Amino acid sequence: MEISETATEVLERAYDAAARFNPAVKIRVFRRKGEIQTGFTDAPEEGDEVVLHEGMILFVAADVGEGLLDTTLEHDHLVMKQV
């Protein structure tokens, strides 16, 4: 999985904000109803891939798939694009 610059910025903002309340928190990337979602957790779920990206630790669910994690122009919504 690749992560675009704009998706990195979205993830960094969320990561930094959450870390102020819980320094151990990580971001989990997963699919729900066909859309890419994020949430906060202290540990990966079974089957998650642990990804180190730009100083962040991300837990990525297997169903996210391969491609480029990017954002839409509307509301910084994360999407997976085929490359």
N, C-alpha and C positions, 0 to 999 in steps of 0.2 A: 504494500500500500504506500502510495505517495501522498504527501499533504501539501496543498498549495500554500502560498504566502498568506493569502487572505484567511484561509481556514486556520492556519497557525495563529494568526492574530486573534481570531475568535476564541480559540482554545486557550491561548495565553491569558486573555482577559478573565475567562471563567476560572482558570486554574489559580491565578493570582488572588482573585476575590475569595474563592473558597478557602485557600490556604491561610488567609487572615483569621478564619474561624477555627480551622483544623489543619495544622501543618502536615498531617499525614494523609490528607485526602488526595485522591487521584481522580482523573476523569475516565469514565467508561463510555465507549462509543459502541452503539448497538442499533439494531433495526427494530422498529415497532410500526406495524401496519404499513410496511414497505418503505418507511421513511427513516433516514438516519437521525438518531437521537443521541443526546449525551446526558450523563448523570454523574453523580459524585459517589465515590465508594472508597473504602480503606483497603480492599483486596479484590483481586480478579475473581470472576465467576469461573466455574469449570468450563474449559474449552477456550477461554479468552487468550489472546496473544498479548504479551506485554511488549509495548513499543516505547522506546526512548526517543523522544523527538524534541529538539531545541531545549533541552533541560527539563522537559516534562515527561512523566511516566504516564502512559495511556494504556488502558485495558481495552482491547478491541475484540468484540464478539466475532466468532467465526462467520456468522451470517452477514457481516458487513460486506465481505467480498473484497475483490482486488480492484484496483484502479486508482483514481486520483480523488482524495477527499478534498472537496472544494466548497465554496459558498455560492449561494444565489445572490443576486443583487438586492433582493428584497429581504430585509431583516436578518441578514447574516445567517440564513438557514443553511445547514450543512447538507451536502449531497455527495454521492459517489458517482464519479464520471468514469466511463471506460476510456482507457488510453491505448 
